[in-house]
Amino acid sequence: FARKALHDDTGARAAFLKAKTTLEDQLKRSPDNPDIHIQLAKVLAFLSEKDSALAEAQRATELIPQSDAFGGPEIMSGVAEVYATLGENDRAIEILDGLLSRPSGVTAQALKVNPIWDPLRNDPRFQGLIDKYGAKA
């Protein structure tokens, strides 16, 4: 992810392909591990494998539903990352709004500085989330 943030597209693609292989191997050993599914979903999104990325994100949410107070928000944050990476701003912002409105690891301050959210920066609704929830911090 760091290579992508540094705009090293060639290096990022090579790293994502390697990560994809590693994660797929891990899933063979632990097919019901939601963390592996969501990590693979993120990698697939960066590789522009939209259908596969969304399928892996869906599988992660089936294994740990959004209603799970501990793991749910973490998985949903990953799902929002997948949607943001794929350019699905509406869905990403909807999920982030839900995460910001309840206890989770997602904060307005993190949204401001984390480069993973760069695809959403020019969307006024994203800035609206930062303004809305940043005042609560």
N, C-alpha and C positions, 0 to 999 in steps of 0.2 A: 504494500500500500504506500510505503514511503517513496518508492520510485515513481509511482503515479503522481503523488503530491509534488514531486520535484520535476514533473513533466518529462521524465525519462521514459517515453512511451515504449521504446524497443526493450529496454531493460525491464520495464513493468510487465510487458506481455510475456517475456521469458519467465519471469518470477511467478506470474499468475498461472502459466501452464504447468510449471513445476508444482506449485501449490495445489492445483487441481488434481494432479496425479497422486500426490501425497494424501490429500483429503479423501479421494475416492478409495484409496487403499485402506485408510482408517475406517471408512464406512463399511467396508467388507468385514472388518473385525468387530465393529460396534454400530450396527445398522440403526439402532434406536437411540443414538446419541444426538440430541437436538443441537448441541453446540457445533458439532461437526457439520450437520446439515446447514446451519445458518452461515458458517464460515465458507462452506462450498458455494452457497447461494451468492455470497458477496463476490467471491472469485469469479463465478460464472457471469455475474452482472458486469464486472469489469472486462470480461472477455466478450461481452455483447451476446452472450448465449441466453437471451431473454426467457424463452420458455423453460429451459432447464433451471435457470436461476429462480424463477417464480415457483416452479415445482418443488425445489429444495426448500425455499422459504416456507411454502405451505406445509411441507412435511415437518419442519421444525415447529411450526405452530400447532400441529396436530399432536406432537410429542409433549410439548409444554404449552398449554393454552394460555391465552392472554390473561385469563382470570387467575392464573397461578401468581400469587403475590411476590414470590421470590424470582423465579425464572422467567415468568411471562414478560415483564417489562424489558428484560435484557434481550430476549428473543425478538420482541416487537421492535426494539431499537434497531436490531440487525435487519429486520424486514423493511423498516423505513429507509435504511441505508441502501438496500437493494433497489427499492423503488426510486430513490433519488439518483442512484447511479444509472438506472435505465431511463431516466428522464420522465418518470411518472410522478411529476410534482404533486398533483392533486392527492394521490394516495399517500405519498411520503409525508406531506404536511398534515393530512388528516391523522395519521398515526402519531406524528410528533405532538400534535395538539393534545391527543389523548394521553400520551406519556407525560407531558408537562403538567397536566391537570391533576395528576395523582403522584404518589410517591414512586419515584423511579430514579435511575442513574442519569437520566437526561435532564440537563439544565439549560436555561437560556444562555448562560455564560459559555457553556461548552458549545452550543450551536454557533455562537459568534466566532469562535476561534478554530474549531476543528475543521480541517480541510475536507473531511469526508462530506460535509454539507455544502461545499462550493457549488455543486450543480443547482442548488436552490437559492443561492444568494441574490440573484436578480429578480426573484419572485417576490412581489410586495407582500404576499401572504406569509412568507417565511419571515420577513422583517417584522410583520405584524405579530407573529408568535414571540419573537425576541422582545418586542416592546411590551406585549401583554404580560408575559411571564417574567421578564427581567425586573419589572417593578416589584415583584413579590420576593425577590432575593434579598 
